[in-house]
Amino acid sequence: MEFTLDATSGKARAATITTAHSTIKTPVFMPVGTVGSVKSLDVHDVLDMLGAQIILANTYHIYLRPGDETVAKMGKLHGFTKYPKSFLTDSGGFQAFSLSDMSKPKEDGIEFRSHIDGSKHFFTPKKVIDIQLNLGSDIMMILDDLVALPATQERIKLSIERTTKWAEESIKYFRAKQAEGIGIDQNIFAIIQGGTDKAFRTKSATELCALDYDGFAIGGLSVGEANQDMYDTVEHTTQYMPEDKPRYLMGVGTPEDLIENIERGIDMFDCVMPTRNARNGTLFTSFGKLNIKGSKYKEDEAPIDPECECVTCKSYSRAYINHLFRSREITYFRLATIHNLHYYLNLMREVREAILQDRFAAFKKEFYAKRS
């Protein structure tokens, strides 16, 4: 992986990430394709309609079904899904933590039961890497010890100690695999933990960023804390992260969250919000959110967003999209998802252009003015 910092505007960064499968211009939002598919879209939608250069797939879900060994036999993620651009796979630790009826973090990994059939499994740092080697993702995330907030100081301290221990084990194992010729086109990111405690975030970031990782993520946020606490934690943490490697904020968030965290030096984002909200009738526009299920749109001839160039807005009225939603027509899910993801990806393109022109502060002001 190559990383080039193209420009800055304040702390906001525009960079280029080159993997074996695509060239990614940042800031970037990664659509979530949990099981190797962005819900309601096919690969042509993702490539031709959205132009997405990277999507996120989930290690936990694919490990359980169809199984990482099956995916490996079918040509790894790129061959299996036919999506030719970059994949980032998360470690599965968050899903083991949040979905399992029985999830127990231990000194050497996470024990959990499948949410599908109740079968018992155990993720270790090495096992999670082996799964992702089978998946062939361009960027893999390591196993970390995630804690729900609020948490006691003792639990957060244990979390960052475990996370550092697992990170040391993971990087040693992964580099040894690469020395054997395995995973040579793959890259690996560590995940900084520490809740909203600045001293813990400093400790976690300092320890992890001293290790030989290709990039670094901030995890354990957007899990119930106040937005300002998230922003303050990110602003504090990025100062300890290398300037010459990607910075990824996991699981965030709203358009406003993206703008605020780009301002604080973040390059990469993912979140289920645009796809999940689309399915539930909430559409994102230049002027804020629009609830398309409302009866006031029954005879509205305007597009969802007059400023949007997506195929949904260029082809259909709010009245038609309202009709599709109220009829529970499957076509609705595709058209709404295309719109929401186009909005997110286009927002990132506009932000990048503003950073290249060193006018991010003005762009942010215009962004909020439209919403008011």
C-alpha positions in Angstrom: 0.0 0.0 0.0 1.2 3.5 -0.8 0.0 6.6 1.0 0.5 10.1 -0.3 -0.6 13.2 1.6 -1.8 15.5 -1.2 -2.9 18.6 0.7 -4.0 19.9 4.0 -6.4 22.7 5.0 -6.1 23.3 8.7 -6.0 19.8 10.1 -8.2 18.4 7.3 -6.3 16.1 4.9 -6.6 15.0 1.3 -4.5 11.9 0.5 -4.2 9.1 -2.0 -4.1 5.4 -0.9 -3.0 2.9 -3.5 -3.7 -0.8 -2.9 -3.3 -3.8 -5.2 -6.8 -3.3 -6.4 -7.6 0.4 -6.5 -6.6 4.0 -6.0 -8.5 5.6 -3.2 -8.8 9.4 -2.9 -9.4 10.6 0.7 -11.4 11.7 2.6 -13.3 8.5 1.8 -16.5 6.9 3.0 -16.6 3.1 2.6 -20.0 1.6 1.9 -20.7 -1.3 4.2 -21.0 -4.7 2.4 -21.4 -6.9 5.5 -21.5 -10.3 3.8 -19.6 -9.1 0.7 -22.6 -7.3 -0.7 -24.0 -3.8 -0.1 -27.6 -4.4 0.8 -30.0 -4.1 -2.2 -27.2 -3.3 -4.7 -25.2 -5.4 -7.1 -21.6 -4.9 -8.1 -22.6 -2.8 -11.1 -24.5 -0.4 -8.9 -21.5 0.0 -6.6 -19.0 0.5 -9.5 -21.0 2.3 -12.2 -23.6 4.2 -10.2 -21.5 5.1 -7.2 -17.8 4.7 -8.4 -16.9 3.3 -5.0 -13.2 2.4 -4.9 -13.4 0.5 -1.5 -16.1 -1.2 0.5 -16.1 -2.8 3.9 -16.9 -6.5 4.5 -17.4 -8.1 7.9 -15.0 -10.9 9.1 -17.4 -12.2 11.7 -20.4 -12.6 9.4 -18.4 -14.1 6.5 -16.5 -16.5 8.9 -19.9 -17.8 10.0 -21.5 -17.9 6.6 -20.4 -19.1 4.0 -17.1 -19.6 5.8 -13.7 -18.0 5.0 -12.4 -21.3 3.6 -15.3 -21.4 1.1 -14.5 -17.8 0.1 -10.8 -18.7 -0.4 -11.8 -21.6 -2.7 -14.0 -19.3 -4.7 -11.2 -16.8 -5.5 -11.2 -14.9 -2.2 -13.5 -11.8 -1.8 -12.6 -10.3 -5.2 -13.3 -13.5 -7.1 -16.3 -14.5 -5.1 -18.1 -11.2 -5.2 -16.8 -9.9 -8.6 -16.1 -6.5 -7.0 -12.7 -5.8 -8.4 -11.7 -2.8 -6.2 -10.5 -2.7 -2.6 -12.0 -4.4 0.4 -11.4 -3.5 4.0 -12.4 -6.2 6.5 -13.0 -5.5 10.1 -11.8 -7.9 12.8 -15.2 -9.2 13.8 -14.5 -8.4 17.4 -17.3 -5.7 17.5 -19.9 -8.2 16.1 -18.8 -10.9 18.5 -19.2 -8.4 21.3 -22.5 -6.9 20.2 -24.4 -9.8 18.5 -23.5 -12.8 20.6 -25.7 -14.0 23.4 -22.5 -15.1 25.1 -19.5 -13.0 24.5 -16.5 -13.2 26.9 -13.3 -11.4 26.3 -10.4 -13.3 27.7 -6.7 -12.8 28.0 -6.0 -14.5 24.6 -9.1 -13.7 22.6 -12.9 -13.5 22.5 -15.3 -16.4 23.1 -18.7 -16.1 21.6 -21.8 -17.9 20.3 -23.0 -17.6 16.7 -26.1 -15.4 16.4 -27.2 -17.8 13.6 -27.1 -21.3 15.3 -25.7 -20.7 18.8 -22.5 -22.6 18.1 -19.5 -21.7 20.2 -16.4 -20.0 18.7 -13.2 -18.4 19.8 -11.4 -15.5 18.0 -7.7 -15.0 18.8 -5.5 -12.4 17.2 -3.9 -15.1 15.0 -7.2 -16.7 14.0 -8.7 -13.3 12.9 -5.6 -12.7 10.7 -5.9 -16.3 9.2 -9.6 -15.7 8.4 -8.7 -12.4 6.7 -5.8 -13.9 4.8 -8.4 -16.4 3.4 -10.7 -13.5 2.5 -7.9 -11.6 0.7 -8.9 -8.2 1.8 -6.7 -5.2 0.9 -6.9 -3.8 4.4 -7.4 -6.1 7.4 -8.2 -4.9 11.0 -6.7 -6.7 14.0 -8.6 -8.1 17.0 -9.1 -5.5 19.7 -10.8 -5.5 23.1 -13.8 -3.3 22.7 -15.7 -2.0 25.7 -19.2 -0.4 25.9 -19.4 3.1 27.3 -19.7 4.1 30.0 -17.2 1.7 31.6 -15.1 1.7 34.7 -11.5 2.9 34.7 -10.3 -0.6 35.5 -12.2 -2.0 32.5 -10.8 0.6 30.1 -7.3 0.0 31.4 -7.7 -3.7 30.8 -9.0 -3.0 27.4 -6.0 -1.0 26.2 -3.6 -3.4 27.8 -5.2 -6.3 26.0 -5.4 -4.4 22.7 -1.7 -3.6 22.8 -0.8 -7.2 23.7 -2.9 -8.5 20.9 -1.5 -5.9 18.5 2.0 -6.9 19.2 1.1 -10.6 18.6 -0.8 -9.7 15.4 1.9 -7.7 13.7 4.5 -10.3 14.5 2.4 -13.0 13.1 1.3 -11.1 10.0 4.8 -10.0 9.0 6.0 -13.6 9.5 3.2 -14.8 7.1 4.3 -12.2 4.6 7.9 -13.4 4.8 6.5 -16.8 3.8 4.9 -15.2 0.7 1.4 -15.2 2.2 -0.7 -12.0 2.2 2.0 -9.9 0.5 -0.6 -7.7 -1.2 -2.6 -7.2 2.0 -2.2 -4.5 4.6 -3.0 -4.3 8.3 -4.3 -1.6 10.6 -4.3 -1.4 14.4 -7.2 0.0 16.5 -6.7 2.6 19.2 -8.9 2.2 22.2 -9.4 4.1 25.5 -13.0 5.2 25.7 -13.3 9.0 26.0 -10.5 9.2 28.6 -7.7 11.3 27.1 -4.9 9.7 29.2 -6.0 6.2 28.1 -6.2 7.3 24.5 -2.7 8.8 24.7 -1.4 5.5 26.1 -3.1 3.4 23.5 -2.1 5.6 20.6 1.5 5.9 21.7 1.9 2.2 22.2 0.2 1.1 18.9 1.7 3.8 16.7 5.2 2.6 17.6 4.4 -0.7 15.9 4.9 -1.6 12.2 1.3 -1.1 11.0 0.3 0.2 7.6 -2.4 2.4 9.1 -4.2 3.2 12.3 -7.9 3.3 13.3 -9.7 4.9 16.2 -12.2 2.4 17.6 -14.7 2.4 20.5 -16.5 5.6 19.6 -20.1 6.3 18.4 -21.2 3.7 21.0 -23.5 6.0 23.0 -21.3 8.9 24.1 -22.2 12.5 23.3 -21.1 13.8 19.9 -18.9 16.4 21.4 -17.1 13.8 23.5 -16.5 11.9 20.3 -15.1 14.9 18.6 -12.9 15.9 21.5 -11.5 12.3 21.8 -10.7 12.2 18.0 -9.0 15.7 18.2 -6.9 14.5 21.1 -6.0 11.2 19.6 -5.0 12.2 16.1 -2.1 14.2 17.4 -0.4 10.9 18.3 -1.1 9.2 15.0 1.5 9.3 12.2 1.0 11.9 9.5 2.3 9.6 6.8 -0.2 6.8 7.3 -4.0 6.5 6.9 -6.3 7.5 9.9 -9.6 5.6 10.0 -12.5 6.4 12.4 -14.6 3.2 12.7 -18.4 3.2 12.5 -19.0 6.9 12.1 -21.6 8.3 11.2 -23.9 11.2 10.1 -22.8 13.7 7.5 -22.2 16.1 10.3 -19.9 13.6 12.0 -17.9 13.2 8.9 -17.4 16.9 8.4 -16.4 17.4 12.1 -13.9 14.5 12.1 -12.4 15.4 8.8 -11.7 18.8 10.4 -9.9 16.9 13.1 -7.6 15.0 10.7 -9.5 11.7 9.8 -9.1 10.2 6.3 -11.4 7.1 6.3 -15.0 6.4 7.5 -17.6 3.6 7.4 -21.1 3.3 8.8 -24.3 1.5 8.1 -26.3 4.8 8.5 -26.8 5.7 4.8 -27.9 2.2 3.8 -30.0 1.4 6.9 -31.6 4.8 6.9 -32.5 4.4 3.2 -34.4 1.2 3.9 -36.3 2.9 6.7 -37.4 5.9 4.6 -34.8 8.5 5.7 -32.9 10.1 2.9 -29.9 12.4 3.1 -29.9 15.7 1.1 -27.8 18.8 0.8 -30.4 20.5 3.1 -30.7 17.8 5.8 -32.7 14.7 6.2 -35.9 13.9 4.4 -38.5 11.3 5.6 -39.9 10.1 2.3 -42.7 8.1 3.9 -44.6 11.3 4.8 -47.9 11.9 3.0 -46.8 15.4 2.0 -44.6 13.9 -0.7 -47.5 11.9 -2.3 -47.8 14.5 -5.2 -44.4 16.1 -4.9 -42.8 16.3 -8.4 -39.4 17.4 -7.2 -36.4 15.1 -7.0 -35.3 13.9 -3.5 -32.5 16.5 -3.7 -32.4 19.1 -6.5 -28.6 19.4 -6.2 -28.0 15.6 -6.5 -26.8 14.0 -9.7 -27.6 10.4 -8.7 -29.7 8.2 -11.1 -32.6 8.3 -8.5 -32.8 12.1 -8.4 -32.2 12.5 -12.2 -35.0 10.0 -13.0 -37.7 10.0 -10.4 -39.9 12.3 -8.3 -40.3 12.3 -4.5 -43.9 11.2 -5.3 -42.8 8.1 -7.0 -40.2 7.2 -4.4 -42.9 7.8 -1.7 -45.2 5.5 -3.6 -42.5 2.7 -3.8 -41.8 3.0 -0.1 -45.5 2.9 1.0 -46.0 -0.1 -1.4 -43.0 -1.9 0.1 -41.8 -2.3 -3.5 -38.3 -3.9 -3.6 -37.2 -1.3 -6.2 -37.5 1.3 -3.5 -34.6 -0.2 -1.5 -32.2 0.0 -4.5 -33.1 3.5 -5.5 -33.0 4.9 -2.0 -29.7 3.2 -1.2 -28.1 4.4 -4.4 -29.2 8.0 -3.5 -28.0 7.9 0.1 -24.6 6.4 -0.8 -24.2 8.8 -3.7 -24.8 11.6 -1.3 -22.2 10.4 1.1 -19.6 9.6 -1.6 -20.2 12.9 -3.4 -19.9 14.8 -0.1 -16.4 13.3 0.3 -15.5 14.3 -3.2 -16.6 17.9 -2.5 -14.7 18.0 0.8 -11.6 16.7 -1.0 -11.8 19.4 -3.6 -12.2 22.0 -0.8 -9.1 20.8 1.0 -7.1 20.8 -2.3 -8.1 24.5 -2.7 -7.4 25.2 1.0 -11.0 26.3 1.6 -12.2 23.6 4.0 -13.3 26.1 6.6 -15.5 27.9 4.1 -16.9 24.6 2.8 -17.9 23.6 6.4 -19.6 26.9 6.9 -21.6 26.5 3.7 -22.4 22.9 4.6 -24.1 24.0 7.9 -25.7 27.1 6.3 -27.7 24.9 3.9 -28.9 22.8 6.8 -30.2 25.7 8.8 
